[in-house]
């Protein structure tokens, strides 16, 4: 049966294949490296609200005797970003990790570092912003979570934290300039809270996904759906 897809306003179409009612199933026809998560709603697309982001509705047709409900295929990808100064005297490094699937069954889609040889802070900000913009054009994530530094209990007069804030602000602007509506800043403590974990345990979750980019991976996890849902009554 032909399947028509209707992308909700402001969201990106990912799949057009009807959902298989399993906890997690591959979608080889259009995105072989992604995870298609299935869920159902009683009244079709009309029942959706902004609280359920980045969904593509696959209308199963008018045969209500067989398909009492519509199905939704969710193929969400989140870009996690962190900024660091890994070596004294070296420039900043922006770490990027794209994670798809769900928090329960995450999958790394892509990971990279953005580096600049510029010496002046304003030039570093400009270089890294341009690099991220180029990456976003290819990645087209549904959401971005930027992991920022935790608030220091005492005043920190070092230059690196101030430079990091400037870069993080610029990267957030670049994401919004690419029409990505869901752009969030979270520090380490907030990343843990979003996952229901401590900061240390959240970083451990991220490290299990990508041992070299744990902060960015953990940040990305926070914007993924917790689990997929199934409908055992669907025939």
Residue frames as a rotation matrix with the C-alpha (Angstrom) as fourth column:
UNK 1
0.580 0.815 0.000 0.00
0.815 -0.580 0.000 0.00
0.000 0.000 -1.000 0.00
UNK 2
-0.064 -0.620 0.782 1.44
0.472 -0.710 -0.523 3.43
0.879 0.336 0.338 -0.88
UNK 3
0.202 0.039 -0.978 2.47
0.962 -0.197 0.191 5.49
-0.185 -0.980 -0.078 2.10
UNK 4
0.361 -0.061 0.931 2.17
0.359 -0.912 -0.199 9.27
0.861 0.406 -0.308 2.13
UNK 5
-0.229 -0.516 -0.826 4.31
0.971 -0.064 -0.230 11.24
0.066 -0.854 0.515 4.55
UNK 6
0.614 0.430 0.662 3.40
0.336 -0.901 0.273 14.55
0.714 0.055 -0.697 6.12
UNK 7
-0.430 -0.836 -0.342 6.15
0.754 -0.124 -0.646 16.48
0.497 -0.535 0.683 7.81
UNK 8
0.511 0.611 -0.605 5.02
0.849 -0.470 0.242 18.65
-0.137 -0.637 -0.759 10.67
UNK 9
0.847 -0.160 0.507 5.85
0.078 -0.906 -0.416 22.39
0.525 0.392 -0.755 10.43
UNK 10
0.540 -0.713 0.447 9.46
-0.824 -0.556 0.108 23.14
0.172 -0.426 -0.888 11.21
UNK 11
0.338 -0.394 0.855 10.51
-0.381 0.773 0.507 19.50
-0.860 -0.497 0.111 11.28
UNK 12
-0.313 -0.606 -0.732 12.66
-0.933 0.053 0.355 17.47
-0.176 0.794 -0.582 8.93
UNK 13
0.776 0.608 -0.168 11.38
-0.630 0.750 -0.201 14.42
0.004 0.262 0.965 7.08
UNK 14
-0.244 -0.892 0.380 13.45
-0.850 0.385 0.358 11.32
-0.466 -0.236 -0.853 7.75
UNK 15
-0.902 -0.066 0.427 11.49
0.031 0.976 0.218 8.23
-0.431 0.210 -0.878 6.73
UNK 16
-0.340 0.850 -0.402 8.54
-0.938 -0.276 0.210 7.20
0.068 0.449 0.891 4.63
UNK 17
-0.616 0.055 -0.786 8.36
-0.115 0.980 0.159 3.50
0.779 0.189 -0.598 5.55
UNK 18
0.514 0.827 0.229 5.47
-0.429 0.017 0.903 2.32
0.743 -0.562 0.364 7.76
UNK 19
-0.206 -0.613 0.763 6.59
-0.966 0.004 -0.258 1.46
0.155 -0.790 -0.593 11.26
UNK 20
-0.102 0.114 -0.988 7.10
0.077 0.991 0.106 -2.13
0.992 -0.065 -0.110 12.26
UNK 21
0.611 0.441 0.658 5.70
-0.559 -0.348 0.752 -2.54
0.561 -0.827 0.034 15.72
UNK 22
0.438 -0.595 -0.674 8.89
0.724 0.678 -0.127 -3.56
0.533 -0.433 0.727 17.43
UNK 23
0.639 -0.200 -0.742 10.93
0.576 -0.514 0.635 -1.86
-0.509 -0.834 -0.214 20.10
UNK 24
0.157 -0.617 -0.771 13.56
-0.519 -0.716 0.467 -0.83
-0.840 0.327 -0.432 17.61
UNK 25
0.509 0.062 0.859 13.83
0.563 0.730 -0.387 -1.69
-0.651 0.680 0.337 13.95
UNK 26
-0.592 -0.788 -0.171 16.21
0.337 -0.434 0.836 -0.69
-0.732 0.437 0.522 11.17
UNK 27
0.582 0.743 -0.329 15.01
0.012 -0.413 -0.911 1.42
-0.813 0.527 -0.249 8.28
UNK 28
-0.231 -0.869 0.437 17.19
0.479 0.289 0.829 0.19
-0.847 0.401 0.350 5.39
UNK 29
0.273 0.388 0.880 15.18
0.959 -0.033 -0.283 1.75
-0.081 0.921 -0.381 2.56
UNK 30
0.726 0.088 0.682 16.05
0.305 -0.930 -0.205 5.33
0.616 0.357 -0.702 3.46
UNK 31
0.383 -0.632 0.674 18.48
-0.798 -0.593 -0.103 5.54
0.465 -0.498 -0.732 6.40
UNK 32
0.496 -0.115 -0.861 20.38
0.057 0.993 -0.100 2.29
0.866 0.000 0.499 6.98
UNK 33
-0.533 -0.793 -0.293 22.47
0.394 0.074 -0.916 3.63
0.749 -0.604 0.273 9.84
UNK 34
-0.630 0.364 0.686 19.56
-0.663 -0.713 -0.229 5.09
0.405 -0.599 0.690 11.78
UNK 35
-0.921 0.371 -0.115 16.97
0.374 0.769 -0.518 3.61
-0.104 -0.521 -0.847 14.09
UNK 36
-0.480 0.844 0.239 13.25
-0.287 -0.408 0.867 3.79
0.829 0.347 0.438 13.37
UNK 37
-0.976 0.205 -0.069 11.24
0.121 0.254 -0.960 4.01
-0.179 -0.945 -0.273 16.56
UNK 38
-0.549 0.833 0.076 7.54
0.228 0.061 0.972 3.31
0.804 0.550 -0.224 16.44
UNK 39
-0.880 0.418 -0.226 4.68
0.177 -0.155 -0.972 4.71
-0.442 -0.895 0.062 18.46
UNK 40
-0.490 0.772 0.404 0.97
0.735 0.117 0.668 5.25
0.469 0.625 -0.625 17.93
UNK 41
-0.934 0.332 -0.131 -1.60
-0.203 -0.795 -0.572 7.96
-0.294 -0.508 0.810 18.50
UNK 42
-0.397 0.846 0.356 -5.39
0.468 0.520 -0.714 7.55
-0.789 -0.117 -0.603 18.57
UNK 43
0.575 0.801 -0.169 -6.42
0.357 -0.431 -0.829 10.32
-0.736 0.416 -0.533 16.16
UNK 44
0.525 -0.405 0.749 -3.64
0.823 0.016 -0.568 10.59
0.218 0.914 0.342 13.63
UNK 45
-0.405 -0.836 0.370 -1.53
0.739 -0.537 -0.406 13.68
0.539 0.108 0.836 13.06
UNK 46
0.183 0.562 0.807 -4.15
-0.018 -0.819 0.574 15.99
0.983 -0.120 -0.140 14.58
UNK 47
0.915 0.232 -0.330 -3.35
0.281 0.219 0.934 14.66
0.289 -0.948 0.135 18.06
UNK 48
0.039 -0.987 -0.158 0.29
0.941 0.090 -0.326 15.69
0.335 -0.136 0.932 17.90
UNK 49
0.980 0.150 -0.131 1.52
0.188 -0.912 0.364 18.72
-0.065 -0.381 -0.922 19.83
UNK 50
0.547 -0.821 0.165 4.77
-0.484 -0.471 -0.738 20.60
0.683 0.324 -0.655 19.98
UNK 51
0.405 -0.382 0.831 5.70
-0.841 0.202 0.503 18.49
-0.360 -0.902 -0.240 22.99
UNK 52
0.504 -0.248 0.827 6.46
0.294 0.950 0.106 15.61
-0.812 0.190 0.552 20.63
UNK 53
0.275 -0.439 -0.855 9.30
-0.645 -0.744 0.174 16.88
-0.712 0.504 -0.488 18.42
UNK 54
-0.396 -0.720 -0.570 10.69
-0.877 0.112 0.467 15.78
-0.273 0.685 -0.675 15.11
UNK 55
-0.300 0.380 0.875 8.13
0.059 0.923 -0.381 13.25
-0.952 -0.063 -0.300 14.00
UNK 56
-0.771 0.149 -0.620 7.15
-0.637 -0.136 0.759 12.13
0.028 0.979 0.200 10.55
UNK 57
-0.102 0.833 0.543 3.62
-0.513 0.424 -0.746 10.79
-0.852 -0.355 0.385 10.23
UNK 58
-0.959 -0.134 -0.249 3.09
-0.282 0.524 0.804 7.85
0.023 0.841 -0.540 7.90
UNK 59
-0.116 0.991 0.071 -0.59
-0.895 -0.073 -0.439 7.61
-0.430 -0.115 0.896 6.98
UNK 60
-0.814 -0.236 0.530 -1.52
-0.122 0.963 0.241 3.98
-0.567 0.132 -0.813 6.55
UNK 61
-0.892 0.451 -0.023 -4.55
0.027 0.102 0.994 4.77
0.451 0.887 -0.103 4.43
UNK 62
-0.409 0.844 0.348 -8.32
-0.861 -0.483 0.159 4.74
0.302 -0.235 0.924 4.82
UNK 63
-0.001 0.401 -0.916 -8.74
-0.071 0.914 0.400 1.07
0.997 0.065 0.028 5.62
UNK 64
-0.197 -0.065 0.978 -9.77
-0.887 -0.413 -0.206 1.67
0.418 -0.908 0.023 9.23
UNK 65
0.847 0.530 0.027 -10.93
-0.495 0.770 0.403 -1.93
0.193 -0.355 0.915 9.68
UNK 66
0.640 -0.693 -0.331 -7.36
0.582 0.719 -0.380 -3.07
0.501 0.051 0.864 9.40
UNK 67
-0.532 -0.846 0.033 -5.46
0.673 -0.446 -0.589 0.04
0.513 -0.292 0.807 10.51
UNK 68
0.493 0.805 -0.331 -7.37
0.831 -0.322 0.455 1.64
0.260 -0.499 -0.827 13.34
UNK 69
0.679 -0.324 -0.659 -4.53
0.225 -0.763 0.606 4.02
-0.699 -0.560 -0.445 14.03
UNK 70
0.824 -0.564 -0.045 -1.86
-0.301 -0.369 -0.879 5.95
0.479 0.738 -0.474 12.25
UNK 71
0.622 -0.708 -0.335 1.76
0.767 0.465 0.442 5.15
-0.157 -0.532 0.832 12.93
UNK 72
0.907 -0.419 -0.046 4.62
-0.421 -0.905 -0.055 7.51
-0.018 0.069 -0.997 13.48
UNK 73
0.591 -0.802 -0.090 8.16
0.736 0.581 -0.348 6.76
0.331 0.140 0.933 12.44
UNK 74
0.951 -0.308 -0.025 10.66
-0.249 -0.814 0.525 8.60
-0.182 -0.493 -0.851 14.56
UNK 75
0.452 -0.884 0.117 14.19
0.842 0.380 -0.382 8.83
0.294 0.271 0.917 13.23
UNK 76
0.995 -0.029 0.099 15.79
-0.063 -0.931 0.359 11.43
0.082 -0.364 -0.928 15.46
UNK 77
0.216 -0.974 -0.065 19.42
0.843 0.219 -0.490 12.49
0.492 0.051 0.869 15.38
UNK 78
0.988 0.075 -0.136 20.97
0.144 -0.772 0.619 14.78
-0.058 -0.631 -0.774 17.98
UNK 79
0.254 -0.935 0.246 24.27
0.332 -0.155 -0.931 16.62
0.909 0.318 0.271 17.70
UNK 80
0.867 -0.096 -0.489 26.15
0.470 -0.170 0.866 16.91
-0.166 -0.981 -0.102 20.98
UNK 81
0.416 -0.717 0.559 28.87
0.211 -0.523 -0.826 19.57
0.885 0.462 -0.067 21.19
UNK 82
0.810 -0.257 -0.527 31.55
0.490 -0.195 0.849 20.33
-0.321 -0.947 -0.032 23.76
UNK 83
0.692 -0.610 0.387 34.38
-0.128 -0.631 -0.765 22.86
0.711 0.480 -0.514 23.72
UNK 84
0.876 -0.426 -0.224 37.72
0.371 0.300 0.879 22.24
-0.307 -0.854 0.421 25.37
UNK 85
0.575 -0.817 -0.046 41.34
-0.748 -0.501 -0.435 23.30
0.332 0.284 -0.899 25.59
UNK 86
0.966 -0.018 -0.258 43.02
0.083 0.966 0.244 19.89
0.245 -0.257 0.935 25.78
UNK 87
0.220 -0.956 -0.195 46.62
0.964 0.243 -0.103 21.14
0.146 -0.165 0.975 25.91
UNK 88
0.481 -0.116 -0.869 48.20
0.397 -0.855 0.334 24.22
-0.782 -0.506 -0.365 27.43
UNK 89
-0.378 -0.658 -0.651 49.19
-0.234 -0.613 0.755 26.72
-0.896 0.438 0.078 24.81
UNK 90
-0.891 0.152 0.428 47.05
0.449 0.436 0.780 25.04
-0.068 0.887 -0.456 22.15
UNK 91
-0.767 0.640 0.048 43.89
-0.567 -0.711 0.416 26.39
0.300 0.292 0.908 20.62
UNK 92
-0.225 0.791 0.569 40.32
-0.721 0.258 -0.643 25.34
-0.655 -0.555 0.512 21.43
UNK 93
-0.981 0.018 -0.195 38.84
-0.112 0.762 0.638 22.10
0.160 0.647 -0.745 20.10
UNK 94
-0.162 0.982 0.102 35.14
-0.959 -0.132 -0.252 21.66
-0.234 -0.139 0.962 19.37
UNK 95
-0.964 -0.132 0.230 34.03
-0.114 0.989 0.090 18.05
-0.239 0.060 -0.969 19.74
UNK 96
-0.199 0.918 -0.343 30.95
-0.979 -0.201 0.029 16.90
-0.042 0.342 0.939 17.83
UNK 97
-0.967 0.007 0.256 29.03
-0.003 0.999 -0.038 13.64
-0.256 -0.037 -0.966 18.23
UNK 98
-0.321 0.896 -0.307 25.83
-0.895 -0.181 0.407 12.75
0.309 0.406 0.860 16.37
UNK 99
-0.948 0.078 0.310 23.70
-0.093 0.861 -0.501 10.16
-0.305 -0.503 -0.808 18.18
UNK 100
-0.406 0.849 -0.337 20.52
-0.722 -0.072 0.689 8.55
0.561 0.523 0.642 16.88
UNK 101
-0.477 0.323 -0.817 17.94
0.354 0.922 0.158 6.13
0.804 -0.214 -0.554 18.23
UNK 102
0.686 0.680 0.258 16.80
-0.041 -0.317 0.947 6.45
0.726 -0.661 -0.190 21.83
UNK 103
0.184 -0.610 0.770 18.42
-0.949 -0.315 -0.023 6.85
0.256 -0.727 -0.637 25.22
UNK 104
0.544 0.092 0.834 17.91
-0.497 0.836 0.233 3.14
-0.675 -0.542 0.501 25.80
UNK 105
0.416 -0.375 0.829 19.36
0.676 0.737 -0.006 2.12
-0.608 0.563 0.560 22.44
UNK 106
0.652 -0.197 -0.732 21.61
-0.381 -0.920 -0.092 4.95
-0.655 0.339 -0.675 21.20
UNK 107
0.518 -0.516 0.683 23.74
0.800 0.574 -0.173 4.68
-0.303 0.636 0.710 18.08
UNK 108
-0.069 -0.636 -0.768 26.71
0.012 -0.771 0.637 6.86
-0.998 0.034 0.061 17.14
UNK 109
0.827 0.399 0.397 26.18
0.412 0.051 -0.910 8.20
-0.383 0.916 -0.122 13.60
UNK 110
0.431 -0.722 0.541 29.20
0.476 -0.327 -0.816 10.45
0.767 0.609 0.203 13.25
UNK 111
0.800 -0.252 -0.545 31.91
0.436 -0.380 0.816 12.08
-0.413 -0.890 -0.194 15.38
UNK 112
0.296 -0.726 0.621 34.61
0.715 -0.262 -0.648 14.63
0.633 0.636 0.442 14.68
UNK 113
0.132 -0.308 -0.942 36.71
0.755 -0.585 0.297 17.48
-0.643 -0.750 0.156 16.08
UNK 114
0.741 0.056 0.669 36.88
0.500 -0.710 -0.495 21.02
0.447 0.701 -0.555 14.78
UNK 115
0.213 -0.778 -0.591 40.21
0.814 -0.193 0.548 22.79
-0.540 -0.598 0.592 15.24
UNK 116
0.943 0.037 0.330 41.63
0.225 -0.802 -0.553 26.18
0.244 0.596 -0.765 14.37
UNK 117
0.050 -0.993 -0.110 45.18
0.975 0.072 -0.212 27.48
0.219 -0.096 0.971 14.01
UNK 118
0.314 0.128 0.941 44.10
0.184 -0.980 0.072 31.07
0.932 0.150 -0.331 14.64
UNK 119
-0.600 -0.652 -0.463 45.75
0.621 -0.015 -0.784 32.86
0.504 -0.758 0.414 17.56
UNK 120
-0.885 0.323 0.335 43.31
-0.426 -0.852 -0.304 35.68
0.187 -0.411 0.892 18.28
UNK 121
-0.724 0.641 0.256 40.14
0.158 0.515 -0.842 34.76
-0.671 -0.570 -0.474 20.12
UNK 122
0.102 0.825 -0.555 37.85
-0.533 -0.426 -0.731 36.51
-0.840 0.371 0.397 17.66
UNK 123
-0.216 -0.260 -0.941 39.51
-0.961 0.229 0.157 34.64
0.175 0.938 -0.299 14.77
UNK 124
-0.992 -0.115 0.056 39.10
-0.126 0.954 -0.271 31.35
-0.022 -0.276 -0.961 16.62
UNK 125
-0.351 0.935 0.039 35.41
-0.031 0.030 -0.999 32.07
-0.936 -0.352 0.019 17.15
UNK 126
0.196 0.412 -0.890 34.97
-0.855 -0.373 -0.361 32.90
-0.481 0.831 0.279 13.48
UNK 127
-0.585 -0.511 -0.630 36.89
-0.762 0.612 0.212 29.84
0.277 0.604 -0.747 12.24
UNK 128
-0.967 0.184 0.177 35.05
0.074 0.866 -0.494 27.38
-0.244 -0.464 -0.851 14.46
UNK 129
-0.136 0.964 -0.228 31.69
-0.259 -0.256 -0.931 28.91
-0.956 -0.067 0.284 13.64
UNK 130
0.065 0.098 -0.993 32.33
-0.990 -0.121 -0.077 28.55
-0.128 0.988 0.089 9.93
UNK 131
-0.838 -0.434 -0.330 33.49
-0.473 0.880 0.043 24.95
0.272 0.192 -0.943 10.37
UNK 132
-0.734 0.627 0.260 30.39
0.149 0.523 -0.839 24.03
-0.662 -0.578 -0.477 12.34
UNK 133
0.070 0.782 -0.619 28.17
-0.627 -0.448 -0.638 25.72
-0.776 0.433 0.459 9.77
UNK 134
-0.281 -0.264 -0.923 29.71
-0.925 0.329 0.188 23.58
0.254 0.907 -0.337 7.05
UNK 135
-0.995 -0.099 -0.019 29.20
-0.087 0.940 -0.331 20.43
0.051 -0.328 -0.943 9.14
UNK 136
-0.468 0.882 0.050 25.58
-0.111 -0.003 -0.994 21.27
-0.877 -0.471 0.099 9.88
UNK 137
-0.032 0.433 -0.901 24.81
-0.956 -0.275 -0.098 21.56
-0.291 0.858 0.423 6.18
UNK 138
-0.492 -0.238 -0.838 25.81
-0.582 0.805 0.113 17.91
0.648 0.543 -0.535 5.79
UNK 139
-0.990 0.014 -0.141 24.55
0.112 0.690 -0.715 16.50
0.087 -0.724 -0.684 9.09
UNK 140
-0.416 0.882 0.220 21.14
-0.447 -0.409 0.796 18.22
0.792 0.232 0.564 9.32
UNK 141
-0.894 0.061 -0.443 20.45
0.378 0.632 -0.677 17.12
0.239 -0.773 -0.588 12.93
UNK 142
0.094 0.994 0.055 17.02
0.618 -0.102 0.779 17.41
0.780 -0.040 -0.624 14.53
UNK 143
0.980 0.190 0.060 18.41
0.059 -0.561 0.826 18.93
0.191 -0.806 -0.561 17.72
UNK 144
0.013 -0.996 0.088 21.67
0.177 -0.085 -0.981 20.25
0.984 0.029 0.175 19.17
UNK 145
0.964 0.146 -0.224 22.82
0.242 -0.116 0.963 20.11
0.114 -0.983 -0.147 22.79
UNK 146
0.215 -0.910 0.354 25.90
-0.075 -0.376 -0.923 22.16
0.974 0.172 -0.149 23.69
UNK 147
0.599 -0.095 -0.795 27.65
0.752 0.408 0.518 21.06
0.275 -0.908 0.316 26.86
UNK 148
0.410 -0.418 0.810 28.92
-0.213 -0.908 -0.361 24.13
0.887 -0.025 -0.461 28.72
UNK 149
-0.609 -0.754 -0.246 31.18
0.126 0.214 -0.969 24.44
0.783 -0.621 -0.035 31.74
UNK 150
0.280 0.631 -0.724 29.74
0.862 0.167 0.479 24.02
0.423 -0.758 -0.497 35.21
UNK 151
0.699 0.022 0.715 29.58
-0.167 -0.967 0.192 27.17
0.696 -0.254 -0.672 37.32
UNK 152
-0.285 -0.884 -0.370 32.77
0.391 0.245 -0.887 27.57
0.875 -0.398 0.276 39.31
UNK 153
0.494 0.506 -0.707 32.21
0.834 -0.046 0.550 28.01
0.246 -0.861 -0.445 43.05
UNK 154
0.194 -0.497 -0.846 34.91
0.446 -0.724 0.527 30.69
-0.874 -0.479 0.081 43.10
UNK 155
0.808 0.092 -0.582 35.79
-0.371 -0.688 -0.624 33.38
-0.457 0.720 -0.522 40.59
UNK 156
0.328 -0.693 0.642 38.04
0.718 0.625 0.308 32.08
-0.614 0.359 0.703 37.82
UNK 157
0.514 -0.199 -0.835 40.34
-0.320 -0.947 0.029 34.67
-0.796 0.252 -0.550 36.31
UNK 158
-0.481 -0.704 0.522 41.87
0.244 0.464 0.851 32.37
-0.842 0.537 -0.052 33.71
UNK 159
-0.543 0.201 -0.815 41.33
-0.715 -0.619 0.324 33.27
-0.439 0.759 0.480 30.07
UNK 160
-0.985 0.058 -0.163 40.25
-0.056 0.785 0.617 29.82
0.163 0.617 -0.770 28.81
UNK 161
-0.493 0.866 -0.083 36.81
0.734 0.363 -0.575 29.75
-0.467 -0.345 -0.814 30.51
UNK 162
-0.010 0.477 -0.879 35.97
-0.170 -0.867 -0.469 33.17
-0.985 0.145 0.090 29.05
UNK 163
-0.660 -0.292 -0.692 37.13
-0.715 -0.040 0.698 32.09
-0.231 0.956 -0.182 25.60
UNK 164
-0.938 0.331 0.105 35.06
0.342 0.932 0.120 28.92
-0.058 0.148 -0.987 25.90
UNK 165
-0.178 0.917 -0.357 31.93
0.471 -0.239 -0.849 30.94
-0.864 -0.319 -0.389 26.66
UNK 166
-0.163 0.058 -0.985 32.49
-0.642 -0.764 0.061 33.09
-0.749 0.643 0.162 23.58
UNK 167
-0.890 -0.230 -0.394 32.86
-0.453 0.556 0.697 30.03
0.059 0.798 -0.599 21.37
UNK 168
-0.765 0.640 0.067 29.83
0.573 0.725 -0.383 28.29
-0.294 -0.255 -0.921 22.86
UNK 169
-0.049 0.761 -0.647 27.69
0.055 -0.644 -0.763 31.36
-0.997 -0.073 -0.011 22.26
UNK 170
-0.352 -0.163 -0.922 28.82
-0.838 -0.383 0.388 31.59
-0.416 0.909 -0.002 18.64
UNK 171
-0.993 -0.047 -0.104 28.16
-0.088 0.896 0.435 27.89
0.072 0.441 -0.895 18.03
UNK 172
-0.447 0.893 -0.047 24.63
0.568 0.244 -0.786 28.20
-0.690 -0.378 -0.617 19.38
UNK 173
0.032 0.428 -0.903 23.96
-0.438 -0.807 -0.397 31.12
-0.899 0.408 0.161 17.04
UNK 174
-0.708 -0.360 -0.608 25.27
-0.699 0.228 0.678 29.12
-0.105 0.905 -0.413 14.07
UNK 175
-0.897 0.411 0.164 22.89
0.400 0.911 -0.098 26.26
-0.190 -0.023 -0.982 14.91
UNK 176
-0.037 0.928 -0.371 19.91
0.390 -0.328 -0.861 28.60
-0.920 -0.177 -0.349 15.06
UNK 177
-0.192 -0.106 -0.976 21.03
-0.702 -0.680 0.212 30.23
-0.686 0.725 0.056 11.82
UNK 178
-0.936 -0.130 -0.328 20.63
-0.321 0.697 0.641 26.78
0.145 0.705 -0.694 10.24
UNK 179
-0.148 0.989 0.005 16.98
-0.809 -0.124 0.574 26.80
0.568 0.081 0.819 11.36
UNK 180
-0.436 0.006 -0.900 17.52
0.410 0.891 -0.192 24.18
0.801 -0.453 -0.391 14.06
UNK 181
0.244 0.668 0.704 14.85
-0.331 -0.624 0.707 25.11
0.912 -0.405 0.069 16.58
UNK 182
0.987 0.122 -0.104 15.83
0.041 0.432 0.901 22.75
0.155 -0.894 0.421 19.38
UNK 183
0.027 -0.996 0.090 19.21
0.192 -0.083 -0.978 24.13
0.981 0.044 0.189 20.52
UNK 184
0.935 0.353 -0.029 19.94
0.047 -0.041 0.998 23.69
0.351 -0.935 -0.055 24.21
UNK 185
-0.142 -0.950 0.278 22.81
-0.489 -0.177 -0.854 24.62
0.861 -0.257 -0.439 26.52
UNK 186
0.921 0.381 -0.081 23.41
-0.117 0.469 0.876 22.23
0.372 -0.797 0.476 29.43
UNK 187
0.012 -0.929 0.371 26.27
-0.959 -0.116 -0.260 22.05
0.285 -0.352 -0.892 31.90
UNK 188
-0.692 -0.397 -0.603 27.55
-0.311 0.918 -0.247 18.74
0.651 0.016 -0.759 33.24
UNK 189
-0.900 0.399 0.177 25.19
-0.090 0.228 -0.970 18.75
-0.427 -0.888 -0.169 36.21
UNK 190
-0.073 0.925 -0.373 22.19
-0.778 -0.287 -0.559 19.49
-0.624 0.249 0.741 33.97
UNK 191
-0.240 -0.088 -0.967 23.20
-0.800 0.582 0.145 16.72
0.550 0.808 -0.210 31.56
UNK 192
-0.960 -0.156 -0.232 23.13
0.003 0.824 -0.567 14.29
0.280 -0.545 -0.790 34.46
UNK 193
-0.627 0.778 0.027 19.76
-0.262 -0.179 -0.948 15.58
-0.733 -0.602 0.316 35.67
UNK 194
-0.030 0.624 -0.781 18.25
-0.987 -0.142 -0.076 15.23
-0.158 0.769 0.620 32.18
UNK 195
-0.245 -0.143 -0.959 19.34
-0.492 0.871 -0.004 11.57
0.835 0.471 -0.283 32.14
UNK 196
0.804 0.573 0.162 18.33
-0.397 0.313 0.863 10.92
0.444 -0.758 0.479 35.74
UNK 197
0.529 -0.721 -0.447 21.98
0.729 0.656 -0.195 10.39
0.434 -0.223 0.873 36.70
UNK 198
0.554 -0.509 -0.660 24.80
0.308 -0.611 0.729 12.10
-0.774 -0.607 -0.181 38.52
UNK 199
0.667 -0.387 -0.637 27.25
-0.697 -0.626 -0.350 14.16
-0.264 0.677 -0.687 36.47
UNK 200
-0.389 -0.896 0.213 29.86
-0.773 0.444 0.454 11.41
-0.501 0.012 -0.865 36.77
UNK 201
-0.280 0.351 0.894 27.45
0.239 0.927 -0.289 8.65
-0.930 0.133 -0.343 35.74
UNK 202
0.799 0.564 -0.207 26.24
-0.009 -0.333 -0.943 10.73
-0.601 0.755 -0.262 32.77
UNK 203
0.266 -0.798 -0.542 29.83
-0.943 -0.333 0.028 11.14
-0.203 0.503 -0.840 31.58
UNK 204
-0.576 -0.439 0.689 30.30
-0.365 0.893 0.264 7.39
-0.731 -0.100 -0.675 31.98
UNK 205
0.360 0.778 0.516 27.26
0.324 0.414 -0.851 6.84
-0.875 0.473 -0.103 29.73
UNK 206
0.840 -0.076 -0.537 28.81
-0.468 -0.601 -0.648 9.14
-0.273 0.796 -0.541 27.17
UNK 207
-0.159 -0.987 -0.009 32.17
-0.914 0.144 0.379 7.41
-0.372 0.069 -0.926 27.44
UNK 208
-0.236 0.151 0.960 30.52
0.055 0.988 -0.142 4.07
-0.970 0.020 -0.242 26.79
UNK 209
0.810 0.555 0.189 29.30
0.256 -0.044 -0.966 5.49
-0.528 0.830 -0.178 23.48
UNK 210
0.679 -0.641 0.358 32.51
0.230 -0.278 -0.933 7.31
0.698 0.715 -0.041 22.54
UNK 211
0.528 -0.491 -0.693 35.52
0.848 0.263 0.459 6.99
-0.043 -0.831 0.555 24.81
UNK 212
-0.554 -0.825 0.116 37.23
0.832 -0.552 0.050 10.08
0.022 0.124 0.992 23.40
UNK 213
-0.774 0.356 0.524 34.20
-0.094 -0.883 0.461 12.37
0.626 0.307 0.717 23.28
UNK 214
-0.627 0.518 -0.581 32.24
0.754 0.591 -0.287 11.53
0.195 -0.618 -0.761 26.42
UNK 215
-0.649 0.385 -0.656 30.92
0.198 -0.747 -0.634 15.03
-0.734 -0.542 0.409 27.21
UNK 216
-0.664 0.391 -0.638 29.53
-0.737 -0.486 0.469 15.61
-0.127 0.781 0.611 23.73
UNK 217
-0.712 0.392 -0.583 28.04
0.008 0.834 0.552 12.11
0.702 0.388 -0.597 23.55
UNK 218
-0.655 0.469 -0.592 26.36
0.740 0.239 -0.629 12.47
-0.153 -0.850 -0.504 26.95
UNK 219
-0.674 0.397 -0.623 24.96
-0.255 -0.916 -0.309 15.85
-0.694 -0.049 0.719 25.93
UNK 220
-0.711 0.395 -0.582 23.45
-0.611 0.064 0.789 14.36
0.349 0.917 0.196 22.77
UNK 221
-0.786 0.392 -0.478 21.75
0.454 0.891 -0.015 11.60
0.420 -0.229 -0.878 24.75
UNK 222
-0.773 0.462 -0.435 19.71
0.280 -0.368 -0.887 14.12
-0.570 -0.807 0.155 26.73
UNK 223
-0.429 0.620 -0.657 17.66
-0.753 -0.647 -0.119 15.17
-0.499 0.444 0.745 23.68
UNK 224
-0.803 0.162 -0.573 16.86
-0.289 0.736 0.613 11.66
0.521 0.658 -0.544 22.46
UNK 225
0.333 0.934 0.132 13.52
-0.712 0.157 0.685 10.02
0.619 -0.322 0.717 23.34
UNK 226
-0.071 -0.369 0.927 13.87
-0.937 0.342 0.064 7.86
-0.341 -0.864 -0.370 26.44
UNK 227
-0.646 -0.043 0.762 12.37
0.091 0.987 0.132 4.74
-0.758 0.155 -0.634 24.83
UNK 228
-0.781 0.516 -0.352 10.24
-0.453 -0.081 0.888 3.75
0.429 0.853 0.297 21.89
UNK 229
-0.348 0.731 0.587 6.70
-0.646 0.267 -0.715 2.55
-0.680 -0.628 0.379 22.49
UNK 230
-0.988 0.059 -0.144 4.91
-0.061 0.708 0.704 -0.41
0.143 0.704 -0.696 21.02
UNK 231
-0.194 0.976 0.096 1.31
-0.963 -0.171 -0.207 -1.21
-0.185 -0.133 0.974 20.35
UNK 232
-0.894 -0.227 0.386 0.69
-0.208 0.974 0.090 -4.95
-0.397 0.000 -0.918 20.88
UNK 233
-0.095 0.964 0.247 -2.95
0.165 0.260 -0.951 -4.57
-0.982 -0.050 -0.184 19.78
UNK 234
0.048 0.079 -0.996 -2.12
-0.852 -0.517 -0.082 -3.42
-0.522 0.852 0.043 16.25
UNK 235
0.606 0.236 0.760 -2.97
0.076 0.934 -0.350 -6.16
-0.792 0.270 0.548 13.80
